[in-house]
Amino acid sequence: MLFDFELIKSVYEQMPEKVKNARKNLGKPLTLSEKILYSHISTEEKGNKFNRGVDYVNFAPDRVAMQDATAQMALLQFMNAGKTKVAVPSTVHCDHLIQASIGAKKDLSDAKEQNNEVYNFLESVSQKYGIGFWKPGAGIIHQVVLENYAFPGGMMIGTDSHTVNAGGLGMVAIGVGGADAVDVMAGMPWELKMPKLIGIKLTGKLSGWVSPKDVILKVAGILTVKGGTGAIVEYFGEGADSISCTGKGTICNMGAEIGATTSIFAYDRNMSNYLRLTGREDVADLADVVMQNLRADEEVYENPEKYYDQVIEINLSEMQPYINGPFTPDLAHSLSDFGKAVKENNYPQKLEVGLIGSCTNSSYEDLSRAASLAKQAKDKKLKVKAEFVVTPGSELVRYTTERDGILKEFEDIGGVIMANACGPCIGQWKRHTDDPTRKNSIITSFNRNFAKRNDGNPNTHGFVASPELVTAMAIAGDMCFNPMTDTLINEDGVEVKLDEPKGLEFPPNGFDMKDSGFLAPRENGASITINVADDSERLQLLAPFQAWDGKNYSGLNLLIKAKGKCTTDHISMAGPWLRFRGHLDNISNNMLIGAVNYFNEETNAIFNPVNGKYEEVPVTARALKAKGLASVVVGDENYGEGSSREHAAMEPRHLGVKVVIVRSFARIHETNLKKQGVLGLTFADKSDYDKIQEKDKFDVVGLTNFTPGKPLELVVTHEDGSKDVIVANHSYNDVQIEWFKAGSALNLIRKQNAK
C-alpha cells in the first residue's frame, strides 16, 4: 500500500538543496541525522546553525502517528485547538486496548465489545479531522508505520516512545506527548533541543544465535537507561549495512530504553528491498536517486570521532547473545554469563512463560527464525517446559506467517497466538497463574521489563532477549539453559541439542493479507458530530487549565518525595488503567501510586497534611486540591523514564501539582510537564534532594522574572521552622515560558488560533 507519495516526492526534491545549504552553513561534512534535521527546519525558524544539546529548534515533521491509548487525550486536546483539519498526514492505530487472554479471535472480539465507546470516538474524530484510522486487529502502530508510512530521510513524531522504530527505515522518528502532536497537527512548528549525536560503528556480521536484538541489548548495557538522553544514536559501518531493515527497526525501537531522542540507520540496499517488497517501489526508486543525502558524508565515516559527540564500536562477528534484566532493560548479561547471574542473584531458575513478538520483534524474519526452533522441538521430540505466547505485530505479518505455516509451528508445540496488538508488552495480559505471590521468571522479546510491567505482579522477574533465544528458553523451561552449549533430554530419554536458528528475511511468495484494517478519512468531515456522554467512565471533554496568576508560588505542600527509579509506569500505570486514558479525572486515581515514598519505603502511602494520616497519593492530592492547596513532587534521577504517556504530566496538573523538582529528567516527560503548565525543575546541587523532609512547605522565588537560563529559588520551610534555600535550574526557553504563563501549550495555541 502506498501512502503520501506526493509528500515523499516533495521531501526528496527539496532535500539535496537543503543539505547543501546546511553543509555550507555548518562549514563541515554532515552526519545523516544532521541532514534530516536541517532539511526539516520550520520556515518559521530564524536560525540556520545550532549548537547540539543547547539550542531549541523549530522543526516541521512530515507526519504524526498516534496509538489508541494516547490518541484519546491527544485528540481531546486537538478538538480544542480551533482547527477543522490536521495540517500534516496523521494516523490513529488501535493496538493498546486489546487484552491478551485466551487467543487472537476471542480477545479481539472482547476488545471490540469492551472498548466500543472509545473506538467509535477515535474513528469519528479521525473522520472529522482528516486522520487515517487503523482498526483494532490491524496491527501495532510501529510495525504498521514501518510497513506503510516510514521513508528514508523523513521526519515524524508519534505519541509513543517507541515511535523510534521507524529509524530502521532511515527516518528521524521521535516519541512525544500528545500536546506535541497537537502542535504539529495544528500546523504549528514543533520544538526540540538540537540533539547531540552518538555514533555506533558496527563492523563484522551477525551469525548463528546472535541477532539484531543482541546489538541493542549490548548497547543498553554500555549506555544505561539514561546514556542516550538528549542524543540521536546513529548506526553506521559495514555491519550496519549487513542488518535487515526490520532488524534495524528492532535496534532503533529499544533505543527508547537508553533514553535516546531517536536512533537511525543510513539508507542501503536492505531498506530499498524492504520498501519494494512492501508495495512501495516508487518510494525506493526516489530514494535510490538521492541515496547520497540519505547517508552521512564519507568524511564522517572515515573519521567519526570528529563529527559525533561519542563513538562506540562493536564487532558483530565477535558478539554473543544477551539476556537483559530483571526489572530494568540495561542490566545486560552475555548468554555465557547469564546462568551464573541467575544463581548468584537467586533469580527464579524455572522459566514459567516465554513471550515473543510485539512491536519490537514481530517481523517475518523474527518469527521464521523462532519457528525454526519450534520445528526442531517437535522433530526432536522435545516437550516444551514453559508456556509460550506469540504476538504478531501486524495483519500483514500475521496473515503471511499463517499462510506459510510459521504460526502452525508455534501452535504445534503449544504456543498461543494472540491478537495483532501490544498485549503483554504493555501489561495488557490476563496472565493465568496459580500463585501471584510466588517469585517467578518470564522472558520476552519485548523492550521493557520494569517491575509489574507485563503482568502487574511485583514478584515477576522479567528478562528481555531475542525471539529465537526466548523460544529456546521456553523449550527448556530453565533460565540457566544455554542453547549454544547445552543439551536437553527428549521424550525418548535421548540427549539432543538445538541447532542454530534459521530464518528468511522475506517470505518467498511475498507478503499478503485480505484486510489491512485501514479506514481512510473523509475529504470533508464538517458534518460529523463528536458526542461524549456526560456520565461516561471512559471519555471526558477537557476543560482548559488555569493560566498562571503572575505571582511567585508560596506555601506549596510536599506531595511525595519519590525514591529511586520512577518511570511513567510508576507515575501513571498502564494495564487495567488503560480503559481511562480518555477520562482525565478517572485516570488521575492512579497518579504516582507506583512511586516509592522516600520516607517509609512504601508505595501509595504518603503523609496527608490535611488530616495528618498516611493515605493514598491520589486521595491526598485531591484532599489538598479541595482545600485550595497546591503541591510539589520531588524525584530522583531520570525521573519519567519510559513511555511517552502525557497522562503522567496531565494527572499531576489536574490534581494541583504546581512543581516537579528532580535530580534529572527523562526528555519526553520533562517536555510533557512543560506543555501542561507544570513547572519542571532540577536541583542545581543534586545533594539538595537529601534536604527535603516529609512535612516541608515550598515557596518558588523568581517566577515574576522567569527568564531562560536564569535559575529559580526554592525556599523550603521545615516542620521545625528552619529553612533551606535551594537553587533550582530549568531548561525553559522563551516559548516554553509562554506555555507556563498561559497555563498550558494548548491554551497558547487556542489563543493564537482565535486571532
N, C-alpha and C positions, 0 to 999 in steps of 0.2 A: 504494500500500500504506500502511495507517495503523497505526502502532505507538504504544503507550504513551499512548493518548488520555486515559485517566483521570489519569495523571500530569500531562499537559499541562493538562488541565482544572483540576486542583488548584492548579497554579502560578498560573494566571490568576485563579482565585477568591481566592487569598490575596494576590496582588501589589498591588492597589490599597491595601489597608490597610498593607502593609509599606512601600510607597513613601511613603505619607502619614506614617507614623511616622519614617521616615528623614529626610524633609524637615523634620519638626519637630525631630528630634534634632540635625541639622546646622545648622538655622536658616538655610537658603538654598535657592534653586532647585537642582534636580538635573540632572546630565548623564544620558544614557542608561546609561552604564557604571555610574554610582553606583546607579541604580535597580535594575539587575540584581544588582550585587554585594551591596547591602544587603538585597535580598529573598532572598538565598541564604546569609545568615549562619547558621552552625550553631546549633542550640539550645543547644549546649554553650558557645558563646561568651558571655562575660560582658559585654563592652563593647557600645556602640551608636554610638560615634563614633570614627573612627580617622584618624590622620594619614597622608596619602599618602606613600609612599616610606619610611616609618618603622615603622609598627606592623604586626606579624604578625596575621593574622585567620584564624579557623577558619570554613571555608565548607562547605556541603552541596550539592555538584553534583548535577544531576539524572540524569546518566548517564556511562558510561565507554565509550570505543571503543579498540580495540587492533588494530594490523596484525600480520600473522603473524610478522614478524621480531622485533618487540619483545614480542609476546604470549607467546612461548615463555618468556622469562625472567620476565615478569610473572606468568604462571600457575604457573610453578615456585615462585615466591615465595608466591603465594596458597595453594598447596597446603599450605604450612607455617604458614598464618595461623590455623588452628584453626576454620575456618568450613565449613558444609555447603552454603551457597548465597550467591550475591552479594546484597548489600543494595540495590543500585540496578540498573536495566536496563543491561546490558553486552553488547558485541558483539566478535567477532573477525572480521577481514577478511583473506582470503588474497590478498594483492596484491604482496608484495615478492619472493617466491621464484621468480617466473616470469621466466626469462631470454629477452630478445628476441634472436632469431637469424634465423629464416627467415620466420616469419609466424605468425599467431594460432593456427591449428589445430594445427600441428606443435609449436609452442613450448609450448602449454598441455598437450598430451599428454605431452611430455617432462617438463614440470614435475611433473605428477601422478605420473609414474613415479619420478622422481629424489627427490621430496620426500614420498613416500608415508608414511614413518615419522612425519614432522613433522605432516603434515596429519591423520593418524589420531590423533596425540597431541592436537592442538589441538581436533579435533572431539570426542573423548571427554571431555576436560576440560571443554569447553563444555557438553556434555550433562550431565555430572555436577553442575556447579555453577550451572546455570540461565542460561547465556550464549548469546546468539544467534550463529549461525555462518554466515558468508558464504563459500561455497566458492570455490576457485580459478576465475577467469574471471568472477566476479560483478561485479568492478569494484574500483577504487581506493577505499580507505577514505573519503577526504574527499569524493569525489563521491557515494558511496553514502550517507554520512551526510547530505549536503545534500539528497539526493533522498528520504530516508526518515525521518531522525531529528531533524535540526536544527529548532528552532522559535524564533520571536522571543521574547526575554525569558528564555530558558532559559540554563542553565549546564552545561557539560560539560567533562570533561578527556579527553585522548586520548594514547596512548603514541606520539606522533609530533608533531614540531614544527609540522607543517602542519595540525594539528587546527584551527588558527585560521581555516581556510577557511570554517567554519560561521558566522563573523561576517557573511558575506554574506547570511545569513538572520536577522540580528539577534540572534545568540546570543553570549554570552561563552564562547568555546571556547578552551581553553588546552592547549598541549602540555606533557607531563610525562614523567618517567621511570616505569618500571614499578612502583617502590615506592610512588609516589604513587597509582597506580591501585589497588594493593593496599589502601591505606588506605581509599579510597572504596568499593571492592567489599566490604571487610570491615565497612563501616558506621561507620568512624571519621570524625571531622572531617578536612577537608583544609585544610592551612595554606598561606597565601600572604601575602606582604607586600602591604599595600594599594597597588595600583599608582598611579603618577602618571598624569596624563591629558594626552595631546597631541590637540588638536583640529585637524582639517584641513577647512577650509571650501572646498567646491567650488562654483564659480559657472559659469555658461555651460552648454554642452552639447557632447559629443563629436561629431565629424563626420569624414567621409571616411576617411582612412587611420588616424586616431587611434582607439585602443581603450582599454578599461579597463586593459589591461596597461601601457599607457604611463603611466598615472597612478602606479602603484606603482613603475615604473622611475624616474620623475622623483622621487618621494618618497624612494626609496632613495639617489638621488644627493644629495638635500638632507640626509637624516638620517644616512647612512652605516650600516654594518653594526652599529653599537652605539648609534646615536642614539635608538632606541626602547626600550632596555633599562630594565626596571622600570616600563614605562608601557603603558597601553592607548591605542591610536590610534583616535580616534572621528571618523568622517567625517560631515559634515553640510552642509546648504545645498541650494539648488535643483539644483545639479549632481549632488549625491549621489543625490537622488530621481530623477534622469533616467536613471541607470545601471541596467541589468537586474540581476536577482538574481544570476545566475551571473557577471556582470561584477563585481559587488560581491564575490563569493566569490574571484575571481581577485586582486583588490586585497588582500583580507584574507589570502589564502594567502601571498603574498610578504611580508606583514608580519613573518613569521618571519625574513626576511633582513635586517631592520633591528633585530632583537633584541627586538621588541615582545612584551609578555606576551600580547597578542592585539590584534586590530583588529575594528571593528564599525561597522555602518551601522544607522540607525534604520528601523523598520518603515514600509513605504509600499505603494503600490498594486502596484509591481512584485513585491514579496515576496508579497503576497496572491495575485497571479496565479500565481506560481510554485508556491505551495502548492496552489492549486486544480488546476493542470494536472499536478501530480504525485500526484494522488489524495488530497489532504489538505484537502478543502473544509471539513471540520468544524473543523480547526485554524485555518484562515483566518477562519472565522466567529467563533470565540472571540477571535482576535487583533484582529479589527476592532472588537470591542466595547471592548477595553481599550487601544486604539491610543495614547491619551494617555500611558499608562505604558510604552509601547514606543518612545517618542521622548523626547528631552531636553525639559525645560520651556522654554516660549517665551522666558523671560528669558535663558536660556543662549544661545539662538540670536541674540537681539538684542544681547548684549554678551558674546561668548565669552571675551574676554581676562580677564574676572573669574572664570571658572569652570574654565578649563583652565590647566595649567602652562605650556603652549606652544601657540601658534596659528600655523598655516601656511595661507595662502590660495592657491588655484590656480584659474585661469580655464580651464576645459576648452575653451572656444571658441578660445583662443589657443595651445593645445598642438599639438605635432607629435609624430610617432612617436619612440621612443627605442630604442637598442640598448645594452645594458649588458655590460661585460666588457672583456677576458677575466680569468679567474681570481678574480674577486670580483663579487658581484651589485650592488655600489653604484658601480661605475665607469660613470657614466651619460654617454652621448653622444646628443645630438639627432641625428636622421637626417641633417639637413643638414650636420652637422659630422663624421659618422662616417667618411666616405670619407677625409677629411683625416687623421683619427686613425689609420686603417689604414696609410696611407703614412708618416706621421711616426714611428709606433712600430714599423714593419716587421712588422706582423701579416701572416700569410699571406693574400694577397688572394683567392686561389682558394678558393671555398667547396666543401667536399667533401661535407658532409651537412647537410640541413635536417630537423629533427625537430619535430613538433607533437603536441599532446595532453598527456597526463599529468594529475595531479590539479589542475594549475594552469589549464589552458586546454583543457578537453575537453567543453565544453557543446555543445548543438545550435547555439547562436548562433556559437560559436567555429569549429566545423567547417564550418558553412554559409558563413560569410564567407571562410574559407580556400578552400573548394571553388569559390567563385565565381571565384577567381583561377586555380585548376586548370582550370576550364572555359574560361577565356579563353586559357590557354596552348594548349589543344587547338584551340579555334576559330581562333586567330590563327596557328596553325602554328608554335608555338614549341617547340623541343626543350629539355627540361629538362636543365640542365647539371650538377646535383648529385644525389646520392642523396636520396631523400625517404622519410621514415618517419612513420607516423601511429599514435598510440596512443590509442584511445578510453578514456574514463575509467570507463565503466560499461556493463553489458549493456543497460541501458535506452537509453543514448545510442547504443551500437553498433548495436543491432537497429533502432532508429528511423532512424538515418542510412543504414543499409544499405537499409532499405525505401524510403527517399525518394531513393535514387540518389546520395547525397552521397559515400559511400565509393567508389563507382564512378568519380566524377570524379577522385579521387586516384589510383586504380589505372590509369585511362586515361593518365595522364602518367608512369607508372612507380612510383607510390607503393606502399609495402609496408604493409599493415595488420597491426599487432601485436596481441597479446592485451590484454584489458582489465586492465592491470597497470602497475606503476611502470616496469619495464623500464629503458630508457636513462637515465631521470631519476635513478636511484639507483645507476647503474653495473652494472645487470643487462642488459648489452648485449654480445652477442658480435659485435663490430664486424668487418666484413670489410675489411681494409686491406692493401695490398701492401707497405707500409713503415712500421712503427710508430715508426721513429726520425725520420721526416720531420715537421718542423713543419707543422701543418695547422690549418684553421679549420672549426668546425662552428657552427651557430646553432640554437637551440632555443626553444620557448615554455615551457620548464620554469622552475624557480625558482632553482636553484643552479648555479654554474659554477666551483666550486673546481677547482684543478689535479687531474687524474685522476678527477674526479667521475663523468663519464659513461662513459668507455671505459677507464679505468685508465692512460691514456697521458699522461705529463707534457708531451709535445710538442703535445697538442691544445689549441688556443685556443678555449675555449667562450664563446659570446656568447648573450645572452638577449633576446628580442623577442616581439612579439605573433605569434599563429599566422598571420595574414594577411601580415605582413611576412616571416616565415620562409619562407612559401610563395613569395612574390615573389622573395626572395633565392635560393631553391633553383632557381627557373626560370632566373634569370640566371646563377647559379654564380659570382657576383662580389661580394665583400664591399664593394666601392665602389659598387655599384648603388643608385641612389635611385629607386624606382618612381614617386615623385611628380613627378619631373622628367626622368628618363632614358628612352631608348627602347632597344629590342632589335631585332636583325635575325633575321627568321624564316627558315624553311626555303626560302622562295622568294626570299630576299635582300631582302625588303621591310622597311622600318623600321616597327616597331609599338610602341605604348605600352599599358601595362596600365591599365585603368580602375580606379576606386576599388572596393574590395571591397563586396559587398552580402550581407546575410545575414538570417536570421529568428531572432527571439528564441525562438520556439516552433514546433514542427512543425505545419503547417496541419491535419494529420489526427490530431493528438495523439500522445502517446508510446505506445509499445507494446513488448512483449517476450514471449517464450514461457516463459522460465525465469529467474527472478530469481537463483537460486543460493542462496537463503536456507534455512537449516535451523533451525527453532525448537527450543529446548531442551526436554528432558523436564520434566514437572512435578516429578518426584521422581527424582533421579539417584543415590540412595544405593547402588543395586546395581551401578553401573558401577565397574569396577576400572581404574585407570590403571597401565599397565605400561611401564616404561622399562628396556630391556636394559642389563645391566652393561657390556657391550662396545660399546654404541652410540657411534658417532662424532658423532652429531647431537644427542643429548639426554643430560643428566646431572642426576640429582637433586641438589638443593642441600644442602650442609651449612652450618649457621649459622656466621657469622664469630665470632671470639673477642671477648668483651667486653673493654673497657679494664681494665687491671690496677690502676688507681688511682694510677699514678706518672707523673712527667714523662717525656717521651721523651728518650733520650740516645744518642749515638753513631750517629745515623742517617747513612747514606751518601747522597751525591747520586747519583740515578739518571741524570737528564738535565736540562739547562737548555735548554728549548725556545726557539728564536729566532723572533720574528715570529708570523705567523698560525698558530695551532694549533687547528684545528677538531676536532669529534668525528670527522670523517673521518680526520684525522691521528692521532687517539688510538686509534680503533677503526674501521678501514676497512670499507666495505660490499663491494659487488661479490662476488667469489668467497668472501669470508668470511661472507656471509650464511648459508651452509649450517651454520655452527657457532653460530648465535645461541642455541641451546638447550643448548650444552655449554660451560660457563664455562672449563674448563681448556683445551680446544682453541682456543677463540676468543681466549684470552689470548695466544696466539702471534702476534697481530697488534698487541699493545699498543704504541702510540707509534711504530710503525715508519715512520710518515709524518712525524713531527716532525723539524724541522731542529735538529741539535745545535749549540748556540751556539759550541762550541769548535773545531769542524772544518768547519762549514757542510755537513755530510753528513746524510743520513737513515739511521736504523737502524745507526748505528756510534757507540758510546759507550764510554767507559773503564770497564772491569770491574775494580773494586777487589779482587776475589778472586784474579784471575790476572795483573793488570796489562796485559791485552791490550785491544784495541778489538774489541768484539763487538756482536751484535745486541741491541736493547733487551730483548726478552723473555728471551733467553739470559742476559743479565747479571742481570736481576731474579730469575730462577729460581736463579742461582748464589748470589746474596745470600740469598735465602729459604732455600736448602738449608743455609746456614751459620748460620741463625737471625738474620740481619742484616736490619733494616728500612731503608727508603729514603725519599727526598724527591724530588718532582718540582717544578721551578721553571719558571714560564711567564710569558709576556708579556701584552699587552693582550687583553681579550675572549677569554680562554682558554676553550675549549669551545664556541665559536660553532658554530651549525649544528644538526644533528639532535638530537633528544631522547634518543638511544640511551644507556641507562644502562650498557651494557656498557663505555662509556668511563670509568665510575666503578667498576664491579664488577671489571674486569680489574686495575687498579692495586691494589685492595683484596686481591684474590686472590693477587697476586704480591708482596705485602709492602710496598706503598707506604703509609706512615703519614700523610704530609703532602703537600699540594699547595699551594704558595705562588706567587702570581702578581701581576702588576700590576693586573689586573682580570679578573672572571669574566663569562661569559655566564650568564644567570639559571638556565636549566634545568640546566646542568652543575654549577653550584655546589650546587644543591639535591640533585642525584643523588649527589654526593660526600658530602654530609651524611647522606643516607639510608643510605649503605653504610658509615658509620663512618669515612670518611677525613676527616682534619682539613683543611678548606679555608680558607686564609688569604690575605690580601692585604698587600703591602708598604705600611706607613703612609707611607713615603717611597719613591716609585716608583723613584728612582735607586738604591735599595739592591739592586735587581735586578743592577746592574752589579758589585756586590761579590762575587757568587757565583763561586767558582772551581771548577775541574774536580774536584779531589780533596778537597773540603770535607767536614767532618763537622758534624752539626747536633744541638744539644740544644734541646728546646722547654721553656721555663720558664713556669710559671703554670698548668699543666693541673690541678694539685691544687686550684686555686681558680678553676676555669673558670667565668666569670660573664658574662652578657650585657653587652655594651658595654665590657668591660674587655680591652684588648689583651693578647696574649701576647708573649713574647720568644723570639727565635731566637738562640742563641749559636752563631756559625759559626766553627769552627776550621779555619784554612787549613793547607796542607801544611807551611808553614814554622813552624807553631806559633802564629802571630799569630791574633788573634780579632777578630771584629766582632759587636756586639750589635745585632740588627735588631728593630725594633718591628713586630709583625705584627697587623694588625686582623682582626676576624672579624665575621660578622653572625649568629652563633648566638643564638637565644633559649632560654628555659628548657627547652622541649620538645625542641628540637634538641640541646641539651646532653645530655639524657637518651638520645637516639638514640646519640650518641657513646659515652656510658658503657656502654650496653647492647651495643655492638658493631655495631648497625645499627637502623634503624627497625623492620624486620621482627622482630628479636629482641624489641623492646619490645612490639610488637603481640601476638606469640605469648605473651609473659609475661602481658600483660593479659587475653588471652582464656582463659588457663589458670586464672584466678582463679575 
